[in-house]
């Protein structure tokens, strides 16, 4: 049974372009970074698919404001995440799914409020 006094932090999932023209646009990157900052300022938990590009910009913003960050990796292990997928690893907590990109997103979405 859950305690009525227990505080549940809101978990915000951030998903977006990992590469492509959107990630090269400085204005779009600035918006993503500010989104992450706002998540941190509000004390929310930040969740993403542990990918480069716009999600990583938002991650960096969230970390600037002290958010607890969770990466949901498509890889089976830290080694595969870094060497095969070549994805960033700056999260406070990583979850290695071994499920690939699309299936990993299901966990990302279902773990977010």
Kinemage of the C-alpha trace (Angstrom):
@kinemage 1
@onewidth
@group {chain A} dominant
@subgroup {mainchain}
@vectorlist {calphas} color= white
{ca unk a 1} P 0.000 0.000 0.000
{ca unk a 2} L 1.347 3.423 -0.936
{ca unk a 3} L 1.800 6.060 1.714
{ca unk a 4} L -0.291 9.174 1.153
{ca unk a 5} L 2.699 11.299 2.212
{ca unk a 6} L 5.036 9.766 -0.355
{ca unk a 7} L 6.068 12.257 -3.015
{ca unk a 8} L 6.231 10.976 -6.589
{ca unk a 9} L 8.455 12.930 -8.935
{ca unk a 10} L 7.124 13.561 -12.397
{ca unk a 11} L 9.103 11.801 -15.117
{ca unk a 12} L 9.386 13.656 -18.425
{ca unk a 13} L 10.374 11.683 -21.523
{ca unk a 14} L 12.191 13.582 -24.255
{ca unk a 15} L 12.312 12.079 -27.725
{ca unk a 16} L 13.375 13.711 -30.962
{ca unk a 17} L 15.821 13.803 -33.829
{ca unk a 18} L 19.167 12.189 -33.082
{ca unk a 19} L 20.617 13.331 -36.396
{ca unk a 20} L 19.609 15.213 -39.497
{ca unk a 21} L 18.962 18.833 -40.444
{ca unk a 22} L 17.016 19.632 -37.255
{ca unk a 23} L 20.026 18.747 -35.099
{ca unk a 24} L 22.262 21.106 -37.060
{ca unk a 25} L 19.976 24.121 -36.592
{ca unk a 26} L 21.307 26.188 -33.675
{ca unk a 27} L 17.892 27.662 -32.837
{ca unk a 28} L 16.373 24.184 -32.572
{ca unk a 29} L 19.287 22.991 -30.424
{ca unk a 30} L 18.853 26.023 -28.156
{ca unk a 31} L 15.143 25.222 -27.739
{ca unk a 32} L 15.966 21.607 -26.852
{ca unk a 33} L 18.559 22.772 -24.296
{ca unk a 34} L 16.027 25.165 -22.727
{ca unk a 35} L 13.442 22.363 -22.551
{ca unk a 36} L 15.915 20.313 -20.539
{ca unk a 37} L 16.700 23.255 -18.272
{ca unk a 38} L 13.002 23.739 -17.540
{ca unk a 39} L 12.620 20.053 -16.660
{ca unk a 40} L 15.498 20.469 -14.210
{ca unk a 41} L 14.197 23.728 -12.745
{ca unk a 42} L 10.884 22.064 -11.976
{ca unk a 43} L 12.592 19.173 -10.200
{ca unk a 44} L 11.349 16.549 -12.647
{ca unk a 45} L 13.156 13.371 -13.620
{ca unk a 46} L 14.471 13.494 -17.193
{ca unk a 47} L 14.194 10.352 -19.371
{ca unk a 48} L 15.429 9.883 -22.925
{ca unk a 49} L 16.593 7.209 -25.339
{ca unk a 50} L 20.252 8.007 -24.714
{ca unk a 51} L 20.879 9.255 -28.243
{ca unk a 52} L 22.840 12.148 -29.707
{ca unk a 53} L 21.220 15.214 -31.301
{ca unk a 54} L 18.239 17.045 -29.834
{ca unk a 55} L 17.617 14.617 -26.941
{ca unk a 56} L 21.251 15.029 -25.901
{ca unk a 57} L 20.917 18.837 -26.016
{ca unk a 58} L 17.907 18.566 -23.712
{ca unk a 59} L 19.845 16.176 -21.461
{ca unk a 60} L 22.679 18.685 -21.104
{ca unk a 61} L 20.178 21.412 -20.191
{ca unk a 62} L 18.520 19.164 -17.601
{ca unk a 63} L 21.891 18.369 -16.043
{ca unk a 64} L 22.746 22.099 -15.901
{ca unk a 65} L 19.747 22.523 -13.596
{ca unk a 66} L 20.452 19.437 -11.479
{ca unk a 67} L 17.804 17.065 -12.839
{ca unk a 68} L 18.162 13.348 -12.200
{ca unk a 69} L 18.562 11.832 -15.683
{ca unk a 70} L 17.781 8.357 -16.975
{ca unk a 71} L 18.920 6.975 -20.333
{ca unk a 72} L 17.034 4.081 -21.916
{ca unk a 73} L 19.616 2.535 -24.246
{ca unk a 74} L 18.867 0.386 -27.284
{ca unk a 75} L 22.083 -1.526 -26.531
{ca unk a 76} L 22.575 -4.742 -24.582
{ca unk a 77} L 25.518 -3.400 -22.558
{ca unk a 78} L 27.590 -0.305 -21.826
{ca unk a 79} L 30.241 -1.550 -24.240
{ca unk a 80} L 27.730 -1.998 -27.073
{ca unk a 81} L 26.124 1.362 -26.233
{ca unk a 82} L 29.419 3.213 -26.596
{ca unk a 83} L 31.174 1.219 -29.334
{ca unk a 84} L 28.428 -0.028 -31.630
{ca unk a 85} L 25.714 2.600 -31.177
{ca unk a 86} L 28.211 5.406 -30.422
{ca unk a 87} L 25.662 7.050 -28.132
{ca unk a 88} L 26.330 9.519 -25.308
{ca unk a 89} L 26.603 8.253 -21.756
{ca unk a 90} L 26.159 11.252 -19.469
{ca unk a 91} L 23.040 10.111 -17.624
{ca unk a 92} L 22.854 9.535 -13.894
{ca unk a 93} L 21.333 6.127 -14.548
{ca unk a 94} L 21.393 3.945 -17.656
{ca unk a 95} L 19.068 1.084 -18.521
{ca unk a 96} L 20.385 -1.258 -21.228
{ca unk a 97} L 17.450 -2.882 -22.992
{ca unk a 98} L 19.134 -4.807 -25.806
{ca unk a 99} L 15.945 -4.097 -27.765
{ca unk a 100} L 17.147 -1.802 -30.536
{ca unk a 101} L 15.862 1.687 -31.305
{ca unk a 102} L 12.138 1.254 -31.880
{ca unk a 103} L 11.405 -1.187 -29.076
{ca unk a 104} L 13.516 0.879 -26.669
{ca unk a 105} L 11.183 3.800 -27.313
{ca unk a 106} L 8.269 1.811 -25.903
{ca unk a 107} L 10.068 1.622 -22.550
{ca unk a 108} L 10.943 5.318 -22.784
{ca unk a 109} L 7.302 6.256 -23.367
{ca unk a 110} L 5.822 3.921 -20.751
{ca unk a 111} L 8.335 5.088 -18.129
{ca unk a 112} L 7.342 8.723 -18.584
{ca unk a 113} L 4.342 10.548 -17.187
